[in-house]
Amino acid sequence: MDRRHFLKYASLTTAGFVFAACNQRVSSDSETSDRTSEPSPEDTVNFGELEKSDLTIGFIPVTDCSPLIIAQELGFFAQYGLNVSLSKQDDWQAVENGLLEKRLDASQALYGMPMLSQLGSTQAAMVALMVLNLNGSSITLSPKAWEAGIRPSTDYNQFQEFGDAYRNYIQKFEEPPTFATEFMTSIDNYISRYWLSAMGINPEAEVEFMEIAPSQMIHKVKAGVMDGYGVSEPWNQLANLEKAGFTAYVNRDIWKGHPGNVLATMQPWIEENPTTARALVAAVLKACQFCDQVENRQELIEILAQSKYLDTDGKSVEPSLVGRYNYGGFDEKERIIEIPDFYIFQFRETDYLKKPNHANYPWRSHGVWLLTQMIRWNQIDQQEYPKDADELIDKIYPLEIYEEVAKAFKLELPSDGMKVEPAEVFIDGRKFDPSDPVAYLNNFEIRANAPQLFFA
């Protein structure tokens, strides 16, 4: 494929020196990228002299990691003077531990991980520098659900029809069926709970949630250990290909434009390395822009499928990235649906995403929604919506670095970080107004420890 590559050397002329990016590698393999080209100093924003150039950055093998992989493979890290070692982590607990224990300088992280780290028992200053993607995940159900007559959402006329069938199926179990999520702070955990409760199924009583690493979910559903799971790709498409399960719902159809993963680090690390943090965000933002170009998606698929990254067949990576999504099934019916916005890494105009809004901006309103769900499901020791919520969210999702980099990229920023999510973007038609989170919380009949009132 013809396109411009970038060298392992970046000219930062105003700083008066050149950074060398040596022996880029993944984990301990010391595999060096050979995707190099001529330096392009005109494309490089100079933020000043780096405090630290050798970084270890964690990732989990899900398609959401694409910007980090591309930043490494195409030399965007090197372009900003960063010699990055990408470290594949076994699960999200390893990511959290790696950040807390300072083994990782930064990492791909779950959207809720920084918030729970700060507000939960850990009380650690983890922060999100930027959002890596919107959408990108689905809910897979087991062959047992299929045998009971449950079909992909594409086979139903409306959500209520699917909901009635699935609720009747769940309520026939003598013991709550097991539903897997990759980690309690995953946006997929909250969306799965939202989806279940919208059908009148109480995820606290009628379903048993368990945490499993994304790459292990398909093995567990094959073994009959669980009845379903919610996770990022390619682990839903692989289940379809291997006839281990079928896609019941795409999470984009439960909440259109929901945040996916974030680039996380620790606040003390930013304070020690402010210029490095800006260079890191710049490299990843450039990679996000690359990932969203349609003409680059095939190359992205080939890179991700490698053993050092997702370690899977490109056929399982392709559907979500080219926008021809396969819902699967155990009959001969073809259920391929065009979903061009299944993954948004930077910007794709949709009915819910218009310029200047874009995927990487850390919306305060998304943080408010997440906080309501943590309270709803009793994840934090908070019986009411906190009066200082705005200050908390500002600490967890700081804007200064991202906004500075975005402006350097001449990327227009949203005029207001607190955007209303209209009723039509949620599957239950429930509008989310971040200016009134207490009323929003009190709208939910199904929640942990209900009945309960939440006060500001």
Secondary structure as GFF3:
##gff-version 3
##sequence-region A 1 456
A	DSSP	beta_strand	9	12	.	.	.	ID=ss1
A	DSSP	three_ten_helix	13	15	.	.	.	ID=ss2
A	DSSP	beta_strand	17	20	.	.	.	ID=ss3
A	DSSP	beta_strand	25	26	.	.	.	ID=ss4
A	DSSP	three_ten_helix	41	43	.	.	.	ID=ss5
A	DSSP	beta_strand	54	59	.	.	.	ID=ss6
A	DSSP	three_ten_helix	63	65	.	.	.	ID=ss7
A	DSSP	alpha_helix	66	73	.	.	.	ID=ss8
A	DSSP	alpha_helix	76	79	.	.	.	ID=ss9
A	DSSP	beta_strand	83	88	.	.	.	ID=ss10
A	DSSP	alpha_helix	92	100	.	.	.	ID=ss11
A	DSSP	beta_strand	106	110	.	.	.	ID=ss12
A	DSSP	alpha_helix	113	119	.	.	.	ID=ss13
A	DSSP	beta_strand	126	131	.	.	.	ID=ss14
A	DSSP	beta_strand	134	135	.	.	.	ID=ss15
A	DSSP	beta_strand	137	141	.	.	.	ID=ss16
A	DSSP	alpha_helix	143	147	.	.	.	ID=ss17
A	DSSP	three_ten_helix	153	155	.	.	.	ID=ss18
A	DSSP	alpha_helix	159	170	.	.	.	ID=ss19
A	DSSP	beta_strand	178	181	.	.	.	ID=ss20
A	DSSP	alpha_helix	187	198	.	.	.	ID=ss21
A	DSSP	beta_strand	208	211	.	.	.	ID=ss22
A	DSSP	alpha_helix	214	222	.	.	.	ID=ss23
A	DSSP	beta_strand	228	232	.	.	.	ID=ss24
A	DSSP	alpha_helix	237	241	.	.	.	ID=ss25
A	DSSP	beta_strand	246	250	.	.	.	ID=ss26
A	DSSP	three_ten_helix	251	253	.	.	.	ID=ss27
A	DSSP	beta_strand	261	266	.	.	.	ID=ss28
A	DSSP	alpha_helix	267	272	.	.	.	ID=ss29
A	DSSP	alpha_helix	274	291	.	.	.	ID=ss30
A	DSSP	three_ten_helix	294	296	.	.	.	ID=ss31
A	DSSP	alpha_helix	297	304	.	.	.	ID=ss32
A	DSSP	alpha_helix	314	322	.	.	.	ID=ss33
A	DSSP	beta_strand	324	326	.	.	.	ID=ss34
A	DSSP	beta_strand	336	338	.	.	.	ID=ss35
A	DSSP	beta_strand	343	344	.	.	.	ID=ss36
A	DSSP	alpha_helix	364	376	.	.	.	ID=ss37
A	DSSP	alpha_helix	389	396	.	.	.	ID=ss38
A	DSSP	alpha_helix	400	408	.	.	.	ID=ss39
A	DSSP	three_ten_helix	423	425	.	.	.	ID=ss40
A	DSSP	alpha_helix	437	442	.	.	.	ID=ss41
###
